Amino acid sequence: MLTTDANDCVVAATITVKAVLRIAVRYSLAMILSGFAIQLKAAVVLQYHHVSDHTPASTSTSIARFERHLQLIETQGFEVVSLPTLLENFKIAGENQKSRDQFEQKKQLAITFDDGYESVYRNAYPRLKSRNWPFTIFVNTQPLDERWAGFFRWSELREMLANGVTVGNHSSAHDHLLQRLQGENSEMWRARVAADVTLAQQRIEAETDQAQRLLAYPFGEFDRPLRELVESLGFVAFGQHSGALTDVHSWQALPRFPFGGHYGDDADFVTKLNARPLPLAQVNLYDQSGKKTDAVVSEQALPTVELILADKVAALQCFGPSEVKVTQTQDRVLVSLAAPVPEGRSRINCTARHFSGGFMWFSQPLFRLPANGRWLD
Ligand SMILES: [Zn+2]
């Protein structure tokens, strides 16, 4: 149940990156010459699961590839900071233009791992430690408490903490938090999910003396009630939809770039490191009857994403689980799908070119409850 977090995005993102790279080569020089400039804050959060040559491919980054990523972070001129530091700086950058400019020049990023796999302790940690680079691990606490095979131990986590690691909450049981049990009303659902997240937080605080309120949703799944619940518990929360940090997402729906499986060859990785947010004033999601909805869509859903641009963009392209239709009227962009959203997790990604030759990026996650009423691992 813990091995497929990244599966859903393989196809869509592979298409996106290939298309993006083609356009990058074609347009980068022209954009530099034309002096096209949009001031944006830019910071990315990287997400890994296993760093190993022997774990499930879809959620694993090989050791060689991980080492290559660390080299690229260095050669691309990025500074690796802890996730709390990055979030703090990102917040300050929103205050005025000067802070924004300073933040963009810093080129900071944060590295995160989900689940608490042994390979993070054995393979990723020594390599990050030797560079003195901080990172964050979002742990689900039940496997650590029950000493499951394939997960590190609390003592090993404490050893990593002594070397600059931040611990985040990934729930206790790694359930699908969107799942409503039979006969469960909203209030009962809230109480059950709050108890699970709170239990994980209590275990983390008891074992590590850290009390960060950072959460990564299991499977990257969330909707408005879940966002509101974790906000009421005081958490900043991350999904698994891709993109640079942006104010247009709520602080309980922040994006990360997931790596594993097909993701993360040199070109893909460098594109994502240098990604900036699409300049958006607003994002809305509507169902097929035109009613405003959120990240969860219902049966036979044909949602439309409405993007209100905050600035002009060039070469806007969108990709989804099926063919997408993009209509733009001045600053309003409507993105609709040709076929109903598939069951489980998918997303609509939109990119546009940036004057630097890089890409501006936005990702809208879509979650559709399968017909049998059970969310998919
Ligand atoms: Zn997970």
Residues whose N, C-alpha, C, O or C-beta is under 5 A from the ligand:
A	BS01	ZN	D5 D114 D115 P218 F219
